Amino acid sequence: MYLRVRCHSIKPDNIKSEENQIDDESGEAMEAKSEVTIKFSGSLPTATPVANKKVAIELTDQNGIVFTAQVNAKSWRKAETSASEFADWAGAVSGKLGQRTENGFEVIDAGIQLFEKKAKEVKADVGAAVGEAAASS
């Protein structure tokens, strides 16, 4: 299984003390959101049914960090169907970065999507056009 993790959050040099987190122009507090997208391919992660029509999945990235997420059972079934229908696919689990666990993190309000990878068409016409132009010169 291949995983790629992308986390959007504040960079450490942008973190300010609580008293400085008020925007001078509007007078409102600055808001920051930590969101994570975990990309995978090869096979679907193992799912375990949990309460409230959800399934729990675990994804381990290249550094051994385990991301635990609960997704809707209906979304999971759609992902399973897509995985069986698509010849080549990639998937993504995304949500809010939650609490640290023993060996990773929780992903809160998680969703799952599968995308079909389509083969890139080789443009043979470009090579033929170049050959014809050279022949006519």
Secondary structure, DSSP 4 states (H G I P E B T S, - for coil): -EEEEEEE---GGG---GGG-B-TTT-PBP----EEEEEEESSPPPEEEETTTEEEEEEE-TTSPEEEEEEEHHHHHHHHHHHHH-SSEEEEEEEEEEEE-SSEEEEEEEEEEEEEPPPPPP-HHHHHHHHHHHHH-
